[in-house]
Amino acid sequence: MKKIARHFIALVILLFAVQANAQERIISGVITAIENGSPLGDVTVLVKNTKISTITKSDGTYRIRVPKGSNILVFTSVGYVAL
């Protein structure tokens, strides 16, 4: 009986972990210049209305964890005008 109880507890913990992980998603991409398609590094990628952000690498790639319910990413960089 104790073995079954331990397995049940382990299953419950696993289900909570899966549920917690489902509350966010990872979004990745590449930022390039519209003029010539060259990758843009050091671009700030921000989840709107949060403090969650990242910066693109020199090859323009980024990866950011976005909470469930957040649908807007804001990209900013020195020298570029917001559209």
N, C-alpha and C positions, 0 to 999 in steps of 0.2 A: 504494500500500500504506500509506503514511503517513497518507493521508486516511482510510482505513478504520480504522486504529488510533486516530486522534483521535476519530472518531465513536463507536467502541466505548468508549473511555475516558469520553467525555461521557455516554454511555448508562449506564455503570456508576455514575458520580457521581450522575446523576439518580435512578437506582433506589435508591441509598443515601439520598438526600434524601427520597424518598417513604417509604421504610421508617422513617426517623427520625421523620417527621411522623406516621406511623400509630401511634406509641407513646403518643400523648396525644390527648385530645379536648377540645373546648371546650363547657362547659355554661353556659347563661345562663338567667336567670329574673327574676321579680319577687317581692319579699317584701312581704306586706301584713299589716296587723293583723287578727286574727281577729274582734275586736269590731265593727269598722266597715268593714273592707276598705281603709283608707287605706294608702298606700305607706309603708314604713319605710326611712328612710335611716340610714346609719352602722351597719348590721348587719354583723358580721364573718362571712365565709363561709370556712371552713377545710376543706381536704381532710384527713380523719382520718389520723393517724399520719404526717403530713408537715409541712413548714413552709410549704406553699403556701397562701396566703390572699388575700382581697380584701375590700373593703368596698362595701356597696351605695351607690348614688348617692341623692340626695334623693328621686328618683322610685321608689325601691325596686328598681331594676334592678341586676343584677350579671352578670359574665362572668368565668369562671375556667377556666384550663387544668388538666385533670385527667389525671395519668399513667394509662396502661393498667394495669388491675388494681386501681385505687382505685375503690371503689364507694360511699363514705360521705362526705357533706358535713355539716359541723357548723355550725349557725347560732347566733350568740350576740349579745346586745344588752343593754345596761344597762337594768334595769327589767323584764326579761322572765325568766320562770322556764323552765328546761329541762323538756321533757316526757319 
